[in-house]
């Protein structure tokens, strides 16, 4: 996946995890393209096991793309 799409997916996935933890409803973003809002709706309806797999996949892809992040100190 190319950078803009991957970045949007990572952000949308993060927001979906936060939304689920807060038990809030999903509201479309007016500034997002309709396709991105459709993707967010699919994420919202995905089973938790699918969301966990996506989170893991995004984590590993970030690790692959930015190996230097491993060496940053944790705060």
PyMOL Python script that loads the backbone (N, CA, C, O; Angstrom):
from pymol import cmd

cmd.read_pdbstr("""\
ATOM      1  N   UNK A   1       0.850  -1.174   0.000  1.00  0.00           N
ATOM      2  CA  UNK A   1       0.000   0.000   0.000  1.00  0.00           C
ATOM      3  C   UNK A   1       0.895   1.237   0.000  1.00  0.00           C
ATOM      4  O   UNK A   1       1.923   1.278   0.677  1.00  0.00           O
ATOM      5  N   UNK A   2       0.490   2.230  -0.763  1.00  0.00           N
ATOM      6  CA  UNK A   2       1.275   3.451  -0.853  1.00  0.00           C
ATOM      7  C   UNK A   2       1.082   4.312   0.388  1.00  0.00           C
ATOM      8  O   UNK A   2       0.127   4.135   1.145  1.00  0.00           O
ATOM      9  N   UNK A   3       1.991   5.233   0.579  1.00  0.00           N
ATOM     10  CA  UNK A   3       2.053   6.034   1.806  1.00  0.00           C
ATOM     11  C   UNK A   3       0.741   6.723   2.189  1.00  0.00           C
ATOM     12  O   UNK A   3       0.295   6.547   3.323  1.00  0.00           O
ATOM     13  N   UNK A   4       0.095   7.503   1.304  1.00  0.00           N
ATOM     14  CA  UNK A   4      -1.135   8.179   1.751  1.00  0.00           C
ATOM     15  C   UNK A   4      -2.216   7.203   2.215  1.00  0.00           C
ATOM     16  O   UNK A   4      -2.859   7.428   3.240  1.00  0.00           O
ATOM     17  N   UNK A   5      -2.415   6.138   1.475  1.00  0.00           N
ATOM     18  CA  UNK A   5      -3.432   5.161   1.854  1.00  0.00           C
ATOM     19  C   UNK A   5      -3.091   4.440   3.140  1.00  0.00           C
ATOM     20  O   UNK A   5      -3.964   4.193   3.972  1.00  0.00           O
ATOM     21  N   UNK A   6      -1.824   4.102   3.306  1.00  0.00           N
ATOM     22  CA  UNK A   6      -1.396   3.417   4.522  1.00  0.00           C
ATOM     23  C   UNK A   6      -1.550   4.333   5.731  1.00  0.00           C
ATOM     24  O   UNK A   6      -2.020   3.903   6.785  1.00  0.00           O
ATOM     25  N   UNK A   7      -1.157   5.583   5.582  1.00  0.00           N
ATOM     26  CA  UNK A   7      -1.283   6.540   6.686  1.00  0.00           C
ATOM     27  C   UNK A   7      -2.737   6.724   7.091  1.00  0.00           C
ATOM     28  O   UNK A   7      -3.056   6.757   8.279  1.00  0.00           O
ATOM     29  N   UNK A   8      -3.619   6.843   6.106  1.00  0.00           N
ATOM     30  CA  UNK A   8      -5.045   6.985   6.404  1.00  0.00           C
ATOM     31  C   UNK A   8      -5.575   5.743   7.103  1.00  0.00           C
ATOM     32  O   UNK A   8      -6.341   5.850   8.061  1.00  0.00           O
ATOM     33  N   UNK A   9      -5.175   4.563   6.633  1.00  0.00           N
ATOM     34  CA  UNK A   9      -5.619   3.327   7.268  1.00  0.00           C
ATOM     35  C   UNK A   9      -5.144   3.265   8.713  1.00  0.00           C
ATOM     36  O   UNK A   9      -5.912   2.898   9.603  1.00  0.00           O
ATOM     37  N   UNK A  10      -3.891   3.619   8.953  1.00  0.00           N
ATOM     38  CA  UNK A  10      -3.352   3.587  10.313  1.00  0.00           C
ATOM     39  C   UNK A  10      -4.128   4.535  11.229  1.00  0.00           C
ATOM     40  O   UNK A  10      -4.463   4.176  12.358  1.00  0.00           O
ATOM     41  N   UNK A  11      -4.411   5.739  10.744  1.00  0.00           N
ATOM     42  CA  UNK A  11      -5.167   6.712  11.539  1.00  0.00           C
ATOM     43  C   UNK A  11      -6.586   6.209  11.779  1.00  0.00           C
ATOM     44  O   UNK A  11      -7.081   6.265  12.905  1.00  0.00           O
ATOM     45  N   UNK A  12      -7.239   5.722  10.738  1.00  0.00           N
ATOM     46  CA  UNK A  12      -8.615   5.244  10.875  1.00  0.00           C
ATOM     47  C   UNK A  12      -8.694   4.049  11.817  1.00  0.00           C
ATOM     48  O   UNK A  12      -9.640   3.936  12.597  1.00  0.00           O
ATOM     49  N   UNK A  13      -7.726   3.174  11.753  1.00  0.00           N
ATOM     50  CA  UNK A  13      -7.700   2.013  12.635  1.00  0.00           C
ATOM     51  C   UNK A  13      -7.498   2.449  14.083  1.00  0.00           C
ATOM     52  O   UNK A  13      -8.162   1.936  14.984  1.00  0.00           O
ATOM     53  N   UNK A  14      -6.596   3.383  14.308  1.00  0.00           N
ATOM     54  CA  UNK A  14      -6.366   3.920  15.651  1.00  0.00           C
ATOM     55  C   UNK A  14      -7.647   4.558  16.195  1.00  0.00           C
ATOM     56  O   UNK A  14      -8.029   4.312  17.339  1.00  0.00           O
ATOM     57  N   UNK A  15      -8.305   5.375  15.373  1.00  0.00           N
ATOM     58  CA  UNK A  15      -9.550   6.015  15.797  1.00  0.00           C
ATOM     59  C   UNK A  15     -10.638   4.981  16.079  1.00  0.00           C
ATOM     60  O   UNK A  15     -11.445   5.159  16.992  1.00  0.00           O
ATOM     61  N   UNK A  16     -10.662   3.902  15.298  1.00  0.00           N
ATOM     62  CA  UNK A  16     -11.650   2.848  15.517  1.00  0.00           C
ATOM     63  C   UNK A  16     -11.418   2.152  16.857  1.00  0.00           C
ATOM     64  O   UNK A  16     -12.373   1.864  17.578  1.00  0.00           O
ATOM     65  N   UNK A  17     -10.165   1.882  17.193  1.00  0.00           N
ATOM     66  CA  UNK A  17      -9.861   1.262  18.489  1.00  0.00           C
ATOM     67  C   UNK A  17     -10.302   2.189  19.622  1.00  0.00           C
ATOM     68  O   UNK A  17     -10.914   1.736  20.589  1.00  0.00           O
ATOM     69  N   UNK A  18      -9.997   3.479  19.507  1.00  0.00           N
ATOM     70  CA  UNK A  18     -10.427   4.435  20.532  1.00  0.00           C
ATOM     71  C   UNK A  18     -11.948   4.501  20.619  1.00  0.00           C
ATOM     72  O   UNK A  18     -12.510   4.553  21.713  1.00  0.00           O
ATOM     73  N   UNK A  19     -12.613   4.499  19.460  1.00  0.00           N
ATOM     74  CA  UNK A  19     -14.079   4.567  19.435  1.00  0.00           C
ATOM     75  C   UNK A  19     -14.686   3.366  20.130  1.00  0.00           C
ATOM     76  O   UNK A  19     -15.640   3.498  20.897  1.00  0.00           O
ATOM     77  N   UNK A  20     -14.129   2.186  19.860  1.00  0.00           N
ATOM     78  CA  UNK A  20     -14.653   0.970  20.486  1.00  0.00           C
ATOM     79  C   UNK A  20     -14.430   0.987  21.994  1.00  0.00           C
ATOM     80  O   UNK A  20     -15.301   0.569  22.756  1.00  0.00           O
ATOM     81  N   UNK A  21     -13.272   1.466  22.423  1.00  0.00           N
ATOM     82  CA  UNK A  21     -12.986   1.531  23.857  1.00  0.00           C
ATOM     83  C   UNK A  21     -13.939   2.492  24.563  1.00  0.00           C
ATOM     84  O   UNK A  21     -14.335   2.247  25.702  1.00  0.00           O
ATOM     85  N   UNK A  22     -14.304   3.573  23.898  1.00  0.00           N
ATOM     86  CA  UNK A  22     -15.202   4.571  24.479  1.00  0.00           C
ATOM     87  C   UNK A  22     -16.667   4.221  24.248  1.00  0.00           C
ATOM     88  O   UNK A  22     -17.560   4.895  24.764  1.00  0.00           O
ATOM     89  N   UNK A  23     -16.914   3.165  23.471  1.00  0.00           N
ATOM     90  CA  UNK A  23     -18.272   2.721  23.154  1.00  0.00           C
ATOM     91  C   UNK A  23     -19.093   3.851  22.523  1.00  0.00           C
ATOM     92  O   UNK A  23     -20.252   4.063  22.879  1.00  0.00           O
ATOM     93  N   UNK A  24     -18.480   4.565  21.589  1.00  0.00           N
ATOM     94  CA  UNK A  24     -19.146   5.665  20.901  1.00  0.00           C
ATOM     95  C   UNK A  24     -19.630   5.216  19.527  1.00  0.00           C
ATOM     96  O   UNK A  24     -19.206   4.185  19.005  1.00  0.00           O
ATOM     97  N   UNK A  25     -20.524   6.008  18.960  1.00  0.00           N
ATOM     98  CA  UNK A  25     -20.992   5.711  17.610  1.00  0.00           C
ATOM     99  C   UNK A  25     -20.049   6.345  16.591  1.00  0.00           C
ATOM    100  O   UNK A  25     -19.334   7.301  16.892  1.00  0.00           O
ATOM    101  N   UNK A  26     -20.064   5.799  15.397  1.00  0.00           N
ATOM    102  CA  UNK A  26     -19.217   6.304  14.320  1.00  0.00           C
ATOM    103  C   UNK A  26     -19.948   7.410  13.578  1.00  0.00           C
ATOM    104  O   UNK A  26     -21.077   7.229  13.122  1.00  0.00           O
ATOM    105  N   UNK A  27     -19.299   8.543  13.463  1.00  0.00           N
ATOM    106  CA  UNK A  27     -19.842   9.658  12.692  1.00  0.00           C
ATOM    107  C   UNK A  27     -18.930   9.917  11.505  1.00  0.00           C
ATOM    108  O   UNK A  27     -17.709   9.939  11.658  1.00  0.00           O
ATOM    109  N   UNK A  28     -19.508  10.114  10.313  1.00  0.00           N
ATOM    110  CA  UNK A  28     -18.668  10.392   9.149  1.00  0.00           C
ATOM    111  C   UNK A  28     -17.965  11.741   9.292  1.00  0.00           C
ATOM    112  O   UNK A  28     -18.496  12.675   9.892  1.00  0.00           O
ATOM    113  N   UNK A  29     -16.773  11.820   8.734  1.00  0.00           N
ATOM    114  CA  UNK A  29     -16.026  13.080   8.699  1.00  0.00           C
ATOM    115  C   UNK A  29     -16.367  13.791   7.398  1.00  0.00           C
ATOM    116  O   UNK A  29     -16.240  13.218   6.316  1.00  0.00           O
ATOM    117  N   UNK A  30     -16.794  15.026   7.507  1.00  0.00           N
ATOM    118  CA  UNK A  30     -17.154  15.797   6.311  1.00  0.00           C
ATOM    119  C   UNK A  30     -15.951  16.042   5.405  1.00  0.00           C
ATOM    120  O   UNK A  30     -16.106  16.144   4.188  1.00  0.00           O
ATOM    121  N   UNK A  31     -14.761  16.137   5.982  1.00  0.00           N
ATOM    122  CA  UNK A  31     -13.561  16.443   5.195  1.00  0.00           C
ATOM    123  C   UNK A  31     -12.958  15.216   4.524  1.00  0.00           C
ATOM    124  O   UNK A  31     -12.022  15.353   3.735  1.00  0.00           O
ATOM    125  N   UNK A  32     -13.462  14.034   4.812  1.00  0.00           N
ATOM    126  CA  UNK A  32     -12.924  12.805   4.232  1.00  0.00           C
ATOM    127  C   UNK A  32     -13.657  12.472   2.941  1.00  0.00           C
ATOM    128  O   UNK A  32     -14.848  12.752   2.798  1.00  0.00           O
ATOM    129  N   UNK A  33     -12.943  11.880   2.018  1.00  0.00           N
ATOM    130  CA  UNK A  33     -13.532  11.387   0.775  1.00  0.00           C
ATOM    131  C   UNK A  33     -14.552  10.302   1.127  1.00  0.00           C
ATOM    132  O   UNK A  33     -14.414   9.622   2.144  1.00  0.00           O
ATOM    133  N   UNK A  34     -15.562  10.146   0.295  1.00  0.00           N
ATOM    134  CA  UNK A  34     -16.614   9.159   0.570  1.00  0.00           C
ATOM    135  C   UNK A  34     -16.056   7.743   0.681  1.00  0.00           C
ATOM    136  O   UNK A  34     -16.553   6.945   1.477  1.00  0.00           O
ATOM    137  N   UNK A  35     -15.034   7.423  -0.105  1.00  0.00           N
ATOM    138  CA  UNK A  35     -14.419   6.082  -0.031  1.00  0.00           C
ATOM    139  C   UNK A  35     -13.782   5.857   1.336  1.00  0.00           C
ATOM    140  O   UNK A  35     -13.857   4.760   1.889  1.00  0.00           O
ATOM    141  N   UNK A  36     -13.155   6.902   1.879  1.00  0.00           N
ATOM    142  CA  UNK A  36     -12.538   6.752   3.202  1.00  0.00           C
ATOM    143  C   UNK A  36     -13.612   6.566   4.267  1.00  0.00           C
ATOM    144  O   UNK A  36     -13.442   5.751   5.173  1.00  0.00           O
ATOM    145  N   UNK A  37     -14.707   7.301   4.175  1.00  0.00           N
ATOM    146  CA  UNK A  37     -15.798   7.111   5.131  1.00  0.00           C
ATOM    147  C   UNK A  37     -16.389   5.708   5.007  1.00  0.00           C
ATOM    148  O   UNK A  37     -16.772   5.106   6.010  1.00  0.00           O
ATOM    149  N   UNK A  38     -16.464   5.188   3.786  1.00  0.00           N
ATOM    150  CA  UNK A  38     -16.944   3.813   3.592  1.00  0.00           C
ATOM    151  C   UNK A  38     -16.007   2.816   4.266  1.00  0.00           C
ATOM    152  O   UNK A  38     -16.462   1.855   4.887  1.00  0.00           O
ATOM    153  N   UNK A  39     -14.710   3.041   4.147  1.00  0.00           N
ATOM    154  CA  UNK A  39     -13.730   2.170   4.794  1.00  0.00           C
ATOM    155  C   UNK A  39     -13.892   2.230   6.305  1.00  0.00           C
ATOM    156  O   UNK A  39     -13.809   1.203   6.979  1.00  0.00           O
ATOM    157  N   UNK A  40     -14.119   3.406   6.836  1.00  0.00           N
ATOM    158  CA  UNK A  40     -14.316   3.553   8.280  1.00  0.00           C
ATOM    159  C   UNK A  40     -15.571   2.813   8.736  1.00  0.00           C
ATOM    160  O   UNK A  40     -15.591   2.234   9.823  1.00  0.00           O
ATOM    161  N   UNK A  41     -16.618   2.830   7.910  1.00  0.00           N
ATOM    162  CA  UNK A  41     -17.843   2.093   8.243  1.00  0.00           C
ATOM    163  C   UNK A  41     -17.564   0.594   8.266  1.00  0.00           C
ATOM    164  O   UNK A  41     -18.047  -0.118   9.146  1.00  0.00           O
ATOM    165  N   UNK A  42     -16.776   0.113   7.290  1.00  0.00           N
ATOM    166  CA  UNK A  42     -16.419  -1.315   7.270  1.00  0.00           C
ATOM    167  C   UNK A  42     -15.587  -1.684   8.492  1.00  0.00           C
ATOM    168  O   UNK A  42     -15.779  -2.752   9.074  1.00  0.00           O
ATOM    169  N   UNK A  43     -14.668  -0.813   8.883  1.00  0.00           N
ATOM    170  CA  UNK A  43     -13.876  -1.063  10.090  1.00  0.00           C
ATOM    171  C   UNK A  43     -14.784  -1.144  11.315  1.00  0.00           C
ATOM    172  O   UNK A  43     -14.604  -2.006  12.176  1.00  0.00           O
ATOM    173  N   UNK A  44     -15.750  -0.248  11.385  1.00  0.00           N
ATOM    174  CA  UNK A  44     -16.653  -0.213  12.539  1.00  0.00           C
ATOM    175  C   UNK A  44     -17.495  -1.476  12.649  1.00  0.00           C
ATOM    176  O   UNK A  44     -17.881  -1.875  13.747  1.00  0.00           O
ATOM    177  N   UNK A  45     -17.777  -2.101  11.518  1.00  0.00           N
ATOM    178  CA  UNK A  45     -18.604  -3.307  11.552  1.00  0.00           C
ATOM    179  C   UNK A  45     -17.775  -4.591  11.575  1.00  0.00           C
ATOM    180  O   UNK A  45     -18.329  -5.688  11.649  1.00  0.00           O
ATOM    181  N   UNK A  46     -16.462  -4.458  11.512  1.00  0.00           N
ATOM    182  CA  UNK A  46     -15.588  -5.638  11.499  1.00  0.00           C
ATOM    183  C   UNK A  46     -15.562  -6.306  12.871  1.00  0.00           C
ATOM    184  O   UNK A  46     -15.645  -5.644  13.905  1.00  0.00           O
ATOM    185  N   UNK A  47     -15.445  -7.619  12.854  1.00  0.00           N
ATOM    186  CA  UNK A  47     -15.321  -8.389  14.092  1.00  0.00           C
ATOM    187  C   UNK A  47     -14.014  -8.020  14.780  1.00  0.00           C
ATOM    188  O   UNK A  47     -13.041  -7.662  14.116  1.00  0.00           O
ATOM    189  N   UNK A  48     -13.987  -8.104  16.095  1.00  0.00           N
ATOM    190  CA  UNK A  48     -12.811  -7.713  16.869  1.00  0.00           C
ATOM    191  C   UNK A  48     -11.562  -8.487  16.441  1.00  0.00           C
ATOM    192  O   UNK A  48     -10.462  -7.936  16.469  1.00  0.00           O
ATOM    193  N   UNK A  49     -11.711  -9.736  16.051  1.00  0.00           N
ATOM    194  CA  UNK A  49     -10.539 -10.512  15.622  1.00  0.00           C
ATOM    195  C   UNK A  49      -9.931  -9.926  14.348  1.00  0.00           C
ATOM    196  O   UNK A  49      -8.711  -9.928  14.186  1.00  0.00           O
ATOM    197  N   UNK A  50     -10.765  -9.431  13.453  1.00  0.00           N
ATOM    198  CA  UNK A  50     -10.277  -8.788  12.228  1.00  0.00           C
ATOM    199  C   UNK A  50      -9.560  -7.481  12.561  1.00  0.00           C
ATOM    200  O   UNK A  50      -8.520  -7.173  11.978  1.00  0.00           O
ATOM    201  N   UNK A  51     -10.113  -6.716  13.494  1.00  0.00           N
ATOM    202  CA  UNK A  51      -9.489  -5.461  13.903  1.00  0.00           C
ATOM    203  C   UNK A  51      -8.128  -5.739  14.541  1.00  0.00           C
ATOM    204  O   UNK A  51      -7.159  -5.030  14.271  1.00  0.00           O
ATOM    205  N   UNK A  52      -8.055  -6.763  15.379  1.00  0.00           N
ATOM    206  CA  UNK A  52      -6.775  -7.125  16.005  1.00  0.00           C
ATOM    207  C   UNK A  52      -5.744  -7.516  14.952  1.00  0.00           C
ATOM    208  O   UNK A  52      -4.576  -7.141  15.057  1.00  0.00           O
ATOM    209  N   UNK A  53      -6.166  -8.259  13.949  1.00  0.00           N
ATOM    210  CA  UNK A  53      -5.255  -8.646  12.874  1.00  0.00           C
ATOM    211  C   UNK A  53      -4.764  -7.418  12.119  1.00  0.00           C
ATOM    212  O   UNK A  53      -3.577  -7.314  11.810  1.00  0.00           O
ATOM    213  N   UNK A  54      -5.662  -6.495  11.822  1.00  0.00           N
ATOM    214  CA  UNK A  54      -5.274  -5.265  11.123  1.00  0.00           C
ATOM    215  C   UNK A  54      -4.308  -4.429  11.962  1.00  0.00           C
ATOM    216  O   UNK A  54      -3.338  -3.884  11.434  1.00  0.00           O
ATOM    217  N   UNK A  55      -4.568  -4.326  13.260  1.00  0.00           N
ATOM    218  CA  UNK A  55      -3.664  -3.583  14.142  1.00  0.00           C
ATOM    219  C   UNK A  55      -2.278  -4.204  14.099  1.00  0.00           C
ATOM    220  O   UNK A  55      -1.278  -3.493  13.996  1.00  0.00           O
ATOM    221  N   UNK A  56      -2.216  -5.522  14.178  1.00  0.00           N
ATOM    222  CA  UNK A  56      -0.936  -6.225  14.127  1.00  0.00           C
ATOM    223  C   UNK A  56      -0.242  -5.997  12.786  1.00  0.00           C
ATOM    224  O   UNK A  56       0.961  -5.738  12.744  1.00  0.00           O
ATOM    225  N   UNK A  57      -0.992  -6.091  11.703  1.00  0.00           N
ATOM    226  CA  UNK A  57      -0.418  -5.876  10.370  1.00  0.00           C
ATOM    227  C   UNK A  57       0.145  -4.461  10.219  1.00  0.00           C
ATOM    228  O   UNK A  57       1.237  -4.278   9.682  1.00  0.00           O
ATOM    229  N   UNK A  58      -0.602  -3.470  10.692  1.00  0.00           N
ATOM    230  CA  UNK A  58      -0.142  -2.081  10.600  1.00  0.00           C
ATOM    231  C   UNK A  58       1.108  -1.887  11.453  1.00  0.00           C
ATOM    232  O   UNK A  58       2.051  -1.217  11.032  1.00  0.00           O
ATOM    233  N   UNK A  59       1.117  -2.470  12.647  1.00  0.00           N
ATOM    234  CA  UNK A  59       2.295  -2.376  13.513  1.00  0.00           C
ATOM    235  C   UNK A  59       3.532  -2.941  12.816  1.00  0.00           C
ATOM    236  O   UNK A  59       4.588  -2.309  12.807  1.00  0.00           O
ATOM    237  N   UNK A  60       3.398  -4.128  12.236  1.00  0.00           N
ATOM    238  CA  UNK A  60       4.540  -4.758  11.575  1.00  0.00           C
ATOM    239  C   UNK A  60       4.971  -3.991  10.321  1.00  0.00           C
ATOM    240  O   UNK A  60       6.159  -3.938  10.004  1.00  0.00           O
ATOM    241  N   UNK A  61       4.021  -3.408   9.619  1.00  0.00           N
ATOM    242  CA  UNK A  61       4.368  -2.604   8.445  1.00  0.00           C
ATOM    243  C   UNK A  61       5.092  -1.320   8.865  1.00  0.00           C
ATOM    244  O   UNK A  61       6.045  -0.903   8.207  1.00  0.00           O
ATOM    245  N   UNK A  62       4.645  -0.698   9.948  1.00  0.00           N
ATOM    246  CA  UNK A  62       5.355   0.478  10.460  1.00  0.00           C
ATOM    247  C   UNK A  62       6.772   0.109  10.871  1.00  0.00           C
ATOM    248  O   UNK A  62       7.716   0.855  10.610  1.00  0.00           O
ATOM    249  N   UNK A  63       6.916  -1.035  11.508  1.00  0.00           N
ATOM    250  CA  UNK A  63       8.226  -1.526  11.923  1.00  0.00           C
ATOM    251  C   UNK A  63       9.131  -1.755  10.713  1.00  0.00           C
ATOM    252  O   UNK A  63      10.326  -1.459  10.761  1.00  0.00           O
ATOM    253  N   UNK A  64       8.562  -2.280   9.635  1.00  0.00           N
ATOM    254  CA  UNK A  64       9.332  -2.529   8.424  1.00  0.00           C
ATOM    255  C   UNK A  64       9.735  -1.216   7.743  1.00  0.00           C
ATOM    256  O   UNK A  64      10.868  -1.069   7.287  1.00  0.00           O
ATOM    257  N   UNK A  65       8.804  -0.273   7.680  1.00  0.00           N
ATOM    258  CA  UNK A  65       9.075   0.990   6.985  1.00  0.00           C
ATOM    259  C   UNK A  65       9.974   1.932   7.785  1.00  0.00           C
ATOM    260  O   UNK A  65      10.733   2.716   7.215  1.00  0.00           O
ATOM    261  N   UNK A  66       9.879   1.847   9.097  1.00  0.00           N
ATOM    262  CA  UNK A  66      10.619   2.776   9.956  1.00  0.00           C
ATOM    263  C   UNK A  66      11.381   2.015  11.034  1.00  0.00           C
ATOM    264  O   UNK A  66      11.042   2.116  12.213  1.00  0.00           O
ATOM    265  N   UNK A  67      12.410   1.252  10.649  1.00  0.00           N
ATOM    266  CA  UNK A  67      13.150   0.460  11.638  1.00  0.00           C
ATOM    267  C   UNK A  67      13.847   1.324  12.687  1.00  0.00           C
ATOM    268  O   UNK A  67      14.144   0.850  13.783  1.00  0.00           O
ATOM    269  N   UNK A  68      14.106   2.580  12.359  1.00  0.00           N
ATOM    270  CA  UNK A  68      14.768   3.465  13.322  1.00  0.00           C
ATOM    271  C   UNK A  68      13.908   3.755  14.551  1.00  0.00           C
ATOM    272  O   UNK A  68      14.426   4.182  15.583  1.00  0.00           O
ATOM    273  N   UNK A  69      12.606   3.527  14.445  1.00  0.00           N
ATOM    274  CA  UNK A  69      11.726   3.757  15.592  1.00  0.00           C
ATOM    275  C   UNK A  69      12.012   2.784  16.731  1.00  0.00           C
ATOM    276  O   UNK A  69      11.698   3.073  17.886  1.00  0.00           O
ATOM    277  N   UNK A  70      12.601   1.640  16.418  1.00  0.00           N
ATOM    278  CA  UNK A  70      12.932   0.655  17.450  1.00  0.00           C
ATOM    279  C   UNK A  70      13.944   1.201  18.442  1.00  0.00           C
ATOM    280  O   UNK A  70      13.955   0.804  19.607  1.00  0.00           O
ATOM    281  N   UNK A  71      14.791   2.109  17.983  1.00  0.00           N
ATOM    282  CA  UNK A  71      15.879   2.597  18.825  1.00  0.00           C
ATOM    283  C   UNK A  71      15.514   3.834  19.631  1.00  0.00           C
ATOM    284  O   UNK A  71      16.324   4.305  20.430  1.00  0.00           O
ATOM    285  N   UNK A  72      14.318   4.366  19.441  1.00  0.00           N
ATOM    286  CA  UNK A  72      13.906   5.544  20.201  1.00  0.00           C
ATOM    287  C   UNK A  72      13.617   5.147  21.642  1.00  0.00           C
ATOM    288  O   UNK A  72      13.024   4.096  21.886  1.00  0.00           O
ATOM    289  N   UNK A  73      14.027   5.976  22.601  1.00  0.00           N
ATOM    290  CA  UNK A  73      13.734   5.647  24.002  1.00  0.00           C
ATOM    291  C   UNK A  73      12.242   5.790  24.281  1.00  0.00           C
ATOM    292  O   UNK A  73      11.577   6.668  23.732  1.00  0.00           O
ATOM    293  N   UNK A  74      11.737   4.935  25.124  1.00  0.00           N
ATOM    294  CA  UNK A  74      10.322   5.014  25.518  1.00  0.00           C
ATOM    295  C   UNK A  74      10.180   5.998  26.660  1.00  0.00           C
ATOM    296  O   UNK A  74      11.042   6.091  27.534  1.00  0.00           O
ATOM    297  N   UNK A  75       9.076   6.733  26.638  1.00  0.00           N
ATOM    298  CA  UNK A  75       8.849   7.700  27.718  1.00  0.00           C
ATOM    299  C   UNK A  75       7.641   7.338  28.522  1.00  0.00           C
ATOM    300  O   UNK A  75       7.299   8.041  29.473  1.00  0.00           O
TER     301      UNK A  75
END
""", "prot")
cmd.dss("prot")
cmd.show_as("cartoon", "prot")
cmd.util.cbc("prot")
cmd.orient("prot")
